[in-house]
Amino acid sequence: MMMSSVSRSKIAWITGASSGIGRALALKLVGEGFRVAASARNADALAALASEAGDSILAYPLDITDRDAVKATAARIEADLGPIQWAVFSAGNYLRERPTAFDSEKLRQMVELNIVGTGHCLEAVIPSMVARGEGRIGLIASVSGYTGLPGGGIYGGSKSMLITLAEAMHPELAEKGVTLSIINPGFVKTPLTDKNDFPMPFLITAEEAADHIVHGMSKRRFEIAFPWQMVLILKLLRRLPYGLYFAITRKMLRKDR
Ligand SMILES: NC(=O)c1ccc[n+]([C@@H]2O[C@H](COP(=O)([O-])OP(=O)(O)OC[C@H]3O[C@@H](n4cnc5c(N)ncnc54)[C@H](OP(=O)(O)O)[C@@H]3O)[C@@H](O)[C@H]2O)c1
């Protein structure tokens, strides 16, 4: 495999590395010459991933909803491996809501994991990156964070928050040499979407997603969004007047809801 602009001694930290996009990204970064600290809750899955990559992937099991554990893990990675240069926060989950039987517990779970958990990770890496005047952070949000689609309110809402947060934080971090990128995938084939029983247009593989992420972060892009067809459709949809918008989203209502 051809090496890109990334040098061999770099250290990356990936959350959500036991599965899906995070796992594919960990393996892709090893191919790019990184040593990767891989976090998720499932220690066995991380150990299996590490064994695929010799000593290039090291397992740091972690629940990102535990603020103290996140801070301690980031500190341990830096003590063991050196400064974290790339951090990609992929840990997250997808829950659907049913508007007629709205369940605030699902909302709480989405907020605690997708928003606050990711916030714990940001908090854990920013100080040392700012002190060094360099670093790249990728937050995995989603194209569903662009606009509210039926069933996708609590998930998309959690991802909208990450998009807004990244937009707000980007300039000040950039001034300190730290690039904060927002990564907005469309449908990617992973255990998360394997549960879906509806059509997933423009579905791509986790390996393709990892290629997009590495390419975009190498170029210090702010938004890394893919595949382009899904991005275009949803960015156009959110600009429509509500009359037209709901005429389209009403067609997405499920028969079995
Ligand atoms: N697949 C898609 O189509 C798609 C589209 C847009 C955005 N995304 C986003 O991409 C990210 C990765 O999704 P994926 O499709 O790769 O899903 P996935 O295969 O289900 O992976 C999710 C990862 O998050 C980890 N995780 C979940 N809860 C955690 C916690 N409390 N602490 C630490 N790790 C935790 C899981 O590992 P453990 O269970 O071992 O903890 C797993 O490694 C998510 O943020 C998702 O919202 C996915």
The ligand as a Gaussian input file, in Angstrom:
#p B3LYP/6-31G(d) Opt

LIG

0 1
 N      -23.242000       2.995000       9.726000
 C      -23.794000       4.099000       9.274000
 O      -24.537000       4.088000       8.269000
 C      -23.508000       5.421000       9.920000
 C      -23.945000       6.568000       9.251000
 C      -23.696000       7.803000       9.829000
 C      -23.027000       7.874000      11.031000
 N      -22.642000       6.738000      11.665000
 C      -21.940000       6.898000      12.943000
 O      -20.694000       6.271000      12.840000
 C      -20.278000       5.844000      14.134000
 C      -19.870000       4.381000      14.057000
 O      -21.015000       3.644000      13.676000
 P      -20.921000       2.196000      13.034000
 O      -21.892000       2.163000      11.943000
 O      -19.502000       1.832000      12.812000
 O      -21.573000       1.356000      14.233000
 P      -21.106000       0.076000      15.045000
 O      -20.511000      -0.941000      14.150000
 O      -22.286000      -0.291000      15.885000
 O      -19.954000       0.669000      15.972000
 C      -20.235000       1.475000      17.078000
 C      -19.012000       1.460000      17.969000
 O      -19.264000       2.292000      19.114000
 C      -18.833000       1.580000      20.276000
 N      -19.562000       2.041000      21.445000
 C      -20.911000       2.044000      21.636000
 N      -21.185000       2.507000      22.867000
 C      -19.994000       2.814000      23.456000
 C      -19.612000       3.318000      24.726000
 N      -20.520000       3.631000      25.658000
 N      -18.292000       3.498000      24.990000
 C      -17.362000       3.182000      24.050000
 N      -17.656000       2.693000      22.841000
 C      -18.949000       2.514000      22.560000
 C      -19.131000       0.123000      19.934000
 O      -18.336000      -0.763000      20.659000
 P      -18.721000      -1.503000      22.026000
 O      -20.108000      -2.023000      21.874000
 O      -17.652000      -2.546000      22.118000
 O      -18.586000      -0.467000      23.088000
 C      -18.666000       0.083000      18.478000
 O      -17.261000      -0.087000      18.414000
 C      -21.453000       6.108000      15.069000
 O      -21.224000       7.322000      15.756000
 C      -22.619000       6.244000      14.121000
 O      -23.651000       7.050000      14.667000
 C      -22.854000       5.517000      11.145000

